Amino acid sequence: MTKAPKLLVVGGGPVGVVSAVAATQAGFDVELIEAATEIDTRPRASTTHPSTLEMIDRIGLLDRFIAEGLVAREFQFWDRETGTLVATFDHELLRNDTRFPFVVQTEQHKLARMGLDKLRESGVNVRFGVRAVSCTQDADHVSVEVETAEGPETLVADWVIAADGGRSAMRKSLGVSFDGYTWPERFIVLTILDDMHALGGFAFRSYFAGIGEWANLFKVAGDDGKGRWRAVFPTAVDESDEEALSDARALARLEGLYPLERPYQIVHKNLYAVHQRVAETFRVGRVLLAGDSGHVNNPIGGLGLNFGVHDATDAVATLSAVALRGEDSAALDHYSRRRRLLNVKFVQEQTIANKKRLEERDSAARKASLDALRATAADTVRARAFLLRSSLIESVREAAEVA
């Protein structure tokens, strides 16, 4: 029997784990390494779109994924200035386009956790506390220098998928530029136990346009399954960490979104910088970039992780064609071109536009934007087109057309 090609996946987040599961099922000899010693459970991505659910289903994780999350057919846009609902979009309009006409609100660490369980059941070598430092390669292999608790080590593989995040050591070692910019404001996430649907009638995904301050609101199940809400706000450019994270400022932000007669039940706060960047290439020799190592963006619309899972699926399919079925290695350059073009068009452009829509201050432009949303939601043809794009179904369809 021909020996299975060795694939090293660098990064144990959801993109790396999905890559590893898909590659194992395809027939690769997989090893996965992660710099951290445990799964990162901080509040991060949670919305999983229909196109991505198709991919999670293909690797056999969807039943558990749905069971540990919340199904949401609808999402809403609100006007903070008037406190009125502008538009509701219902994924049921996509019932003829996908088997899953809804999103699932499942925290990204849960996807990583269930994927790791599947890898371990399959006997895949999964190593946490192993940090990739650099890599070199020749015509046949990639050598990755890593640091472990026992000291430095060199891992050798036929191929590498680098899914080691926005600060990717692999991308830097390969000399790939990461062009773009960082937004001047940061985003703060406040996790609360208060039921915002019962209180204000808010959908599990709600976006609030505001002249003074925009906001996003999402419900997730939580590890205990009891449910909690995440409220996302921008900080002022000159706002200090201490001020943004203070109880007084956090409560003021929440009260400004929806006033209560009692204090909100805040259980977690997270403050982070936000970037819009895309790697100049997603492939160098035998190394493919996937997820945040290749692209980062603001989270409005929930597109970054979804596109990262699409990267993972595409990377494994491309490597399978080349390494397992003997197709021309030009397919690897096609992967790079395809992932970069689609990210710019469907993630970068869309998330920037989403942010601009919510933060627009010019009264005429703001009114026109909200009126356009209202009219789109009221027209089933236009609403379906909006959903095809926002759910990345359109990007999956267009992937086959990228030359």
C-alpha positions as CSV (number, residue, x, y, z in Angstrom):
1,M,0.0,0.0,0.0
2,T,1.1,3.6,-0.7
3,K,2.0,5.5,2.4
4,A,-0.5,8.2,3.2
5,P,1.0,11.7,2.8
6,K,1.8,13.4,6.1
7,L,-0.2,16.7,6.7
8,L,0.7,18.9,9.7
9,V,-2.0,21.3,10.8
10,V,-0.7,24.2,12.8
11,G,-3.4,25.7,15.0
12,G,-6.0,24.0,17.2
13,G,-8.7,26.5,16.8
14,P,-11.9,25.7,14.9
15,V,-10.3,26.2,11.4
16,G,-7.4,24.0,12.2
17,V,-9.5,21.4,13.8
18,V,-12.0,21.3,10.8
19,S,-9.0,21.0,8.5
20,A,-7.6,18.1,10.5
21,V,-10.9,16.2,10.6
22,A,-11.6,16.7,6.9
23,A,-8.0,15.7,6.0
24,T,-8.2,12.6,8.2
25,Q,-11.4,11.5,6.5
26,A,-9.8,12.2,3.1
27,G,-6.9,9.8,3.8
28,F,-4.0,11.9,5.1
29,D,-1.8,11.0,7.9
30,V,-2.6,14.0,10.1
31,E,-0.8,15.6,13.1
32,L,-2.2,18.8,14.7
33,I,-0.3,21.1,17.0
34,E,-1.5,24.1,19.0
35,A,0.6,26.6,20.9
36,A,-1.9,27.0,23.8
37,T,-2.2,24.4,26.5
38,E,-6.0,24.3,26.3
39,I,-8.9,25.4,24.1
40,D,-9.5,29.2,24.2
41,T,-13.0,29.6,25.6
42,R,-13.1,33.4,25.5
43,P,-16.2,34.9,23.8
44,R,-15.5,35.0,20.1
45,A,-17.3,34.0,17.0
46,S,-20.6,32.3,17.4
47,T,-22.8,32.7,14.3
48,T,-22.5,29.8,11.8
49,H,-24.2,30.4,8.4
50,P,-26.0,27.9,6.2
51,S,-23.1,27.5,3.8
52,T,-20.8,26.6,6.7
53,L,-23.4,24.2,8.2
54,E,-23.2,22.2,5.0
55,M,-19.5,21.8,5.5
56,I,-19.8,20.9,9.2
57,D,-22.4,18.3,8.2
58,R,-20.0,16.7,5.7
59,I,-17.4,16.0,8.4
60,G,-20.1,14.5,10.7
61,L,-20.3,17.1,13.4
62,L,-23.6,18.9,12.7
63,D,-25.9,17.0,15.1
64,R,-23.7,17.7,18.1
65,F,-23.1,21.2,16.8
66,I,-26.8,22.0,16.7
67,A,-27.4,20.3,20.0
68,E,-24.8,22.5,21.8
69,G,-26.1,25.7,20.1
70,L,-29.2,27.6,19.2
71,V,-31.0,27.6,15.9
72,A,-32.0,31.0,14.6
73,R,-34.0,31.6,11.4
74,E,-34.3,35.4,11.7
75,F,-32.0,38.3,12.3
76,Q,-32.9,42.0,12.8
77,F,-31.8,45.5,12.2
78,W,-32.8,48.2,14.7
79,D,-32.6,52.0,14.8
80,R,-31.1,53.0,18.2
81,E,-32.1,56.6,17.7
82,T,-35.8,55.8,17.5
83,G,-35.9,52.4,19.3
84,T,-37.7,50.9,16.3
85,L,-37.3,47.7,14.3
86,V,-36.1,48.5,10.8
87,A,-36.0,45.1,9.1
88,T,-36.2,41.3,9.8
89,F,-34.6,38.8,7.5
90,D,-35.8,35.2,7.5
91,H,-33.5,32.5,6.3
92,E,-36.5,30.4,5.4
93,L,-36.3,32.3,2.1
94,L,-33.3,30.1,1.3
95,R,-35.2,26.8,1.7
96,N,-34.6,26.0,-2.0
97,D,-30.9,27.0,-1.8
98,T,-29.7,25.0,1.2
99,R,-30.7,22.1,3.4
100,F,-30.1,24.4,6.4
101,P,-32.2,27.6,6.0
102,F,-31.1,29.0,9.4
103,V,-28.0,29.9,11.3
104,V,-26.7,28.1,14.4
105,Q,-25.4,30.1,17.3
106,T,-22.7,27.9,18.6
107,E,-19.6,29.3,20.3
108,Q,-16.4,28.6,18.3
109,H,-14.7,26.8,21.1
110,K,-17.4,24.2,21.0
111,L,-16.7,23.5,17.4
112,A,-13.0,23.1,18.3
113,R,-13.8,20.8,21.2
114,M,-16.1,18.5,19.3
115,G,-13.7,18.3,16.4
116,L,-10.8,17.5,18.7
117,D,-12.9,14.7,20.2
118,K,-13.4,13.3,16.8
119,L,-9.7,13.5,16.0
120,R,-8.8,11.7,19.1
121,E,-11.3,9.0,18.4
122,S,-9.6,8.5,15.1
123,G,-6.2,8.2,16.7
124,V,-4.9,11.5,15.3
125,N,-1.8,12.8,17.0
126,V,-3.1,16.0,18.7
127,R,-0.5,18.0,20.7
128,F,-1.2,21.2,22.7
129,G,1.5,23.3,24.2
130,V,3.5,23.0,20.9
131,R,4.2,26.4,19.4
132,A,5.3,26.8,15.8
133,V,8.2,29.2,15.4
134,S,9.3,29.0,11.8
135,C,9.4,26.7,8.8
136,T,11.6,25.8,5.8
137,Q,10.8,23.6,2.9
138,D,12.3,21.8,-0.1
139,A,10.7,20.2,-3.1
140,D,9.3,17.3,-1.1
141,H,8.8,18.3,2.5
142,V,8.2,21.1,5.0
143,S,10.2,21.3,8.3
144,V,8.5,23.2,11.1
145,E,10.6,24.3,14.0
146,V,8.5,24.2,17.2
147,E,8.9,25.0,20.9
148,T,7.6,22.5,23.5
149,A,7.8,22.2,27.3
150,E,10.7,19.7,26.7
151,G,12.6,22.1,24.4
152,P,12.8,22.7,20.6
153,E,11.8,20.1,18.1
154,T,11.6,19.8,14.3
155,L,8.4,18.4,12.7
156,V,8.6,17.2,9.1
157,A,5.5,16.8,6.9
158,D,4.7,16.5,3.2
159,W,2.2,19.4,3.5
160,V,1.2,22.0,6.0
161,I,-2.1,23.9,6.6
162,A,-1.2,27.0,8.7
163,A,-4.3,27.9,10.7
164,D,-2.4,29.6,13.6
165,G,-4.3,32.9,13.8
166,G,-3.9,36.5,12.9
167,R,-0.4,36.7,14.4
168,S,0.6,33.5,12.5
169,A,4.2,32.6,13.0
170,M,3.9,30.4,9.9
171,R,2.8,33.3,7.7
172,K,5.6,35.5,9.1
173,S,8.2,32.8,8.6
174,L,7.1,32.5,4.9
175,G,7.5,36.2,4.4
176,V,3.9,36.7,3.4
177,S,2.7,40.3,3.8
178,F,-0.5,40.9,5.7
179,D,-1.8,44.1,4.1
180,G,-4.7,46.2,5.5
181,Y,-5.3,48.3,8.6
182,T,-6.4,48.4,12.2
183,W,-9.6,50.3,13.2
184,P,-8.9,53.3,15.5
185,E,-11.6,52.1,18.0
186,R,-11.7,48.8,19.7
187,F,-14.7,46.5,20.3
188,I,-15.9,45.5,23.7
189,V,-18.0,42.4,24.3
190,L,-20.2,42.2,27.4
191,T,-21.7,38.8,28.2
192,I,-24.9,39.0,30.2
193,L,-27.4,36.6,31.7
194,D,-30.5,38.8,31.1
195,D,-32.9,37.5,28.4
196,M,-33.0,40.2,25.8
197,H,-35.6,38.5,23.7
198,A,-38.1,38.4,26.6
199,L,-37.2,42.0,27.6
200,G,-37.1,43.8,24.3
201,G,-38.2,41.3,21.7
202,F,-34.7,41.1,20.1
203,A,-33.9,38.3,17.8
204,F,-31.0,36.0,18.6
205,R,-29.0,38.1,16.1
206,S,-29.7,41.8,16.2
207,Y,-27.8,44.8,14.8
208,F,-28.4,48.4,16.1
209,A,-27.5,51.4,13.9
210,G,-26.7,54.4,16.1
211,I,-25.4,57.9,15.6
212,G,-23.7,58.1,18.9
213,E,-22.9,54.4,19.3
214,W,-23.9,51.3,17.3
215,A,-24.3,47.8,18.9
216,N,-24.7,44.1,18.1
217,L,-26.6,41.6,20.2
218,F,-26.4,37.8,20.0
219,K,-27.7,34.9,22.1
220,V,-25.5,31.8,22.7
221,A,-26.3,28.7,24.7
222,G,-23.3,28.9,27.0
223,D,-21.4,25.8,28.2
224,D,-24.2,25.2,30.7
225,G,-26.9,25.4,28.0
226,K,-28.8,28.0,30.0
227,G,-28.3,30.8,27.5
228,R,-26.6,34.1,27.7
229,W,-26.4,37.2,25.5
230,R,-23.4,39.0,24.1
231,A,-23.6,42.7,23.5
232,V,-20.9,44.3,21.3
233,F,-20.1,48.0,21.3
234,P,-17.3,50.2,19.8
235,T,-15.1,52.1,22.3
236,A,-14.2,55.8,21.9
237,V,-10.8,56.2,20.3
238,D,-9.4,57.8,23.4
239,E,-11.1,55.5,25.9
240,S,-8.7,53.7,28.2
241,D,-8.9,50.0,28.9
242,E,-9.7,50.7,32.6
243,E,-12.6,53.0,31.6
244,A,-14.0,50.6,28.9
245,L,-13.9,47.6,31.3
246,S,-15.2,49.4,34.3
247,D,-18.6,48.2,35.7
248,A,-20.0,51.7,35.5
249,R,-19.2,52.1,31.8
250,A,-20.3,48.6,30.9
251,L,-23.7,49.2,32.6
252,A,-24.1,52.6,31.0
253,R,-23.6,51.0,27.5
254,L,-26.1,48.3,28.2
255,E,-28.6,50.8,29.7
256,G,-28.2,52.9,26.6
257,L,-29.1,49.9,24.5
258,Y,-32.1,48.8,26.6
259,P,-32.9,50.4,30.0
260,L,-33.7,48.2,33.0
261,E,-34.9,49.1,36.4
262,R,-32.2,46.9,37.9
263,P,-28.5,46.3,37.0
264,Y,-27.6,44.0,34.2
265,Q,-26.1,40.6,35.1
266,I,-22.7,40.9,33.5
267,V,-20.6,37.7,33.6
268,H,-17.8,38.5,31.3
269,K,-16.1,41.5,29.5
270,N,-13.7,41.3,26.6
271,L,-11.9,44.2,24.9
272,Y,-10.0,43.7,21.6
273,A,-8.5,45.5,18.6
274,V,-10.1,45.0,15.3
275,H,-8.3,44.6,11.9
276,Q,-9.1,44.4,8.2
277,R,-6.2,42.5,6.6
278,V,-5.7,39.9,3.9
279,A,-2.5,37.9,3.1
280,E,-0.9,38.7,-0.3
281,T,-1.0,34.9,-1.0
282,F,-2.6,31.9,0.6
283,R,0.0,29.4,-0.6
284,V,3.8,29.2,-0.5
285,G,5.2,26.0,-1.8
286,R,3.8,23.1,0.4
287,V,2.1,25.4,2.9
288,L,-1.5,26.7,2.6
289,L,-2.9,29.4,4.8
290,A,-6.4,29.1,6.2
291,G,-8.5,31.2,8.6
292,D,-7.1,34.1,10.5
293,S,-3.6,33.4,9.3
294,G,-4.8,34.5,5.9
295,H,-7.4,37.1,6.7
296,V,-8.9,39.1,9.6
297,N,-11.9,41.4,9.6
298,N,-14.4,43.2,11.9
299,P,-17.0,40.7,13.2
300,I,-20.2,42.5,12.1
301,G,-22.0,40.0,10.0
302,G,-20.3,36.9,11.5
303,L,-18.2,36.2,8.4
304,G,-14.6,35.7,9.5
305,L,-14.8,32.3,11.1
306,N,-17.3,31.0,8.6
307,F,-14.9,31.9,5.8
308,G,-12.1,30.3,7.7
309,V,-14.1,27.0,7.7
310,H,-14.6,27.5,4.0
311,D,-10.8,27.9,3.7
312,A,-10.3,24.7,5.6
313,T,-12.7,22.7,3.4
314,D,-11.2,24.1,0.2
315,A,-7.6,23.6,1.4
316,V,-8.2,19.9,2.1
317,A,-10.1,19.3,-1.1
318,T,-7.3,21.0,-3.1
319,L,-4.6,19.0,-1.3
320,S,-6.5,15.8,-1.8
321,A,-6.7,16.4,-5.5
322,V,-2.9,17.1,-5.7
323,A,-1.5,14.7,-3.1
324,L,-3.9,11.8,-3.3
325,R,-5.2,11.9,-6.8
326,G,-2.1,13.2,-8.7
327,E,-3.7,16.4,-10.1
328,D,-1.4,19.2,-11.3
329,S,0.1,21.3,-8.5
330,A,-1.2,24.4,-10.2
331,A,-4.4,23.7,-8.3
332,L,-2.6,25.0,-5.2
333,D,-2.1,28.4,-6.8
334,H,-5.7,28.3,-7.8
335,Y,-6.6,27.7,-4.1
336,S,-4.6,30.8,-3.2
337,R,-6.1,33.0,-5.9
338,R,-9.7,31.7,-5.1
339,R,-9.5,32.2,-1.3
340,R,-8.0,35.7,-1.6
341,L,-10.4,37.0,-4.2
342,L,-13.4,35.6,-2.4
343,N,-12.3,37.0,0.9
344,V,-11.9,40.5,-0.5
345,K,-15.3,40.4,-2.2
346,F,-17.4,38.6,0.3
347,V,-15.7,39.3,3.7
348,Q,-13.7,42.4,3.6
349,E,-16.1,44.5,1.5
350,Q,-19.1,43.2,3.3
351,T,-17.9,43.6,6.9
352,I,-16.6,47.2,6.1
353,A,-20.0,48.0,4.6
354,N,-21.8,46.5,7.6
355,K,-19.8,48.6,10.0
356,K,-20.4,51.8,7.9
357,R,-24.2,51.1,7.8
358,L,-24.4,50.8,11.6
359,E,-22.2,53.8,12.4
360,E,-23.4,56.3,9.7
361,R,-23.9,59.7,11.2
362,D,-24.9,61.8,8.2
363,S,-28.7,62.1,8.5
364,A,-29.5,61.8,4.8
365,A,-27.2,58.9,4.2
366,R,-28.3,57.2,7.4
367,K,-32.0,57.4,6.4
368,A,-31.3,56.2,2.9
369,S,-29.4,53.2,4.2
370,L,-32.1,52.2,6.7
371,D,-34.8,52.8,4.1
372,A,-32.9,50.5,1.7
373,L,-32.7,47.8,4.3
374,R,-36.4,48.1,5.1
375,A,-37.3,47.9,1.4
376,T,-35.0,44.9,0.8
377,A,-36.5,42.9,3.7
378,A,-40.0,43.6,2.3
379,D,-39.3,42.3,-1.1
380,T,-38.8,38.5,-1.1
381,V,-36.6,38.5,-4.3
382,R,-34.3,41.2,-2.9
383,A,-34.3,39.7,0.6
384,R,-33.3,36.3,-0.8
385,A,-30.4,37.9,-2.8
386,F,-29.3,39.7,0.4
387,L,-29.4,36.4,2.4
388,L,-27.5,34.5,-0.3
389,R,-24.7,37.0,0.0
390,S,-24.8,37.5,3.8
391,S,-24.8,33.7,4.4
392,L,-21.8,33.1,2.0
393,I,-23.8,30.8,-0.2
394,E,-23.1,33.1,-3.1
395,S,-19.4,33.0,-2.3
396,V,-19.4,29.1,-2.4
397,R,-21.2,29.2,-5.8
398,E,-18.8,31.8,-7.1
399,A,-15.7,29.8,-6.0
400,A,-16.2,27.4,-8.9
401,E,-16.1,30.3,-11.3
402,V,-12.8,31.8,-10.1
403,A,-10.2,31.4,-12.9
